[in-house]
Amino acid sequence: MQTITEIADLRAALRDAHQAGKTIGLVPTMGAFHEGHLSLMRRAKAENDLAVVTLFVNPTQFNERDDFDRYPRDPARDVRMAEAEGVDFLFTPTPHTMYPQGFDTTVIVRALSERLEGASRPGHFAGVSTVVAKLLNIAQADRAYFGEKDWQQLQIVKALARDLDIPTEIVGLPIVREPDGLALSSRNVRLTGEQRQAATVLALALGNAQALADEGVRNAPQLADGMRRTIEAQPLARLDYAVVVRPDTLQEIDIIEGGAIALVAATFGQVRLIDNRLLRAD
Ligand code: AMP
């Protein structure tokens, strides 16, 4: 594995690979790797000749300075883990490399960025969209891999690639979970033992929504209400939102037939967690 810090060097390495007819799979990350990240790397490696992982804790997508400072970082371990997965290039730019003096462009996917995570974290998706647009342009990959864990982000990335005519195929992969259902997240290491236990309420609420759907409940607000009550019953959870919406546009729906996604967010201590589940209605 080659670690690269400069944009020009990554471009040159990947241009040579492209000219040699090799396909490229890109995995953008903020590091502190866990099995969720590794699942994306494995798929990138399996479906392409070369896997490129980017590791950049993007300051512009943190709406709170504190959250940026506290974000888990373990670059030496990340290098070992990426190498063990057969990653070919690890791109680790500095903030100054990505945003040099005079940087003046923001990419905003408007409607999709307004609700849910966008409403709770002002400016977050502008930061995400801009950095992802840059990474897609730098790598010119055949495919780029994102987790369904960040469902709203995945829809936004698909929209920006479509709208800006970026030819990279955007691939979404399933959420990797702990045995008790908690979705893996770099932020999980910041939970206390008690909070870690309590955090299983998110997957529980989503599972309950599917169970109700299996029993024939089709009313989206009713399913969302059930999730809200489940999460509010957990004293260590501060609920942010619990909704059941259209999977692609994230617009409100009345009934879940035709496809729906349940999305939840809550804070445990100082740690904000999100989770989601596509609801089957068959
Ligand atoms: P992050 O480093 O948290 O920005 O995540 C990098 C990529 O890994 C994003 O596309 C995330 O959606 C994805 N990811 C994070 N957690 C998981 C998970 N538990 N399962 C699958 N993908 C994940």
Residues whose N, C-alpha, C, O or C-beta is under 5 A from the ligand:
A	BS01	AMP	P28 T29 M30 G31 G36 H37 Y145 F146 G147 E148 K149 D150 L173 P174 I175 V176 A183 L184 S185
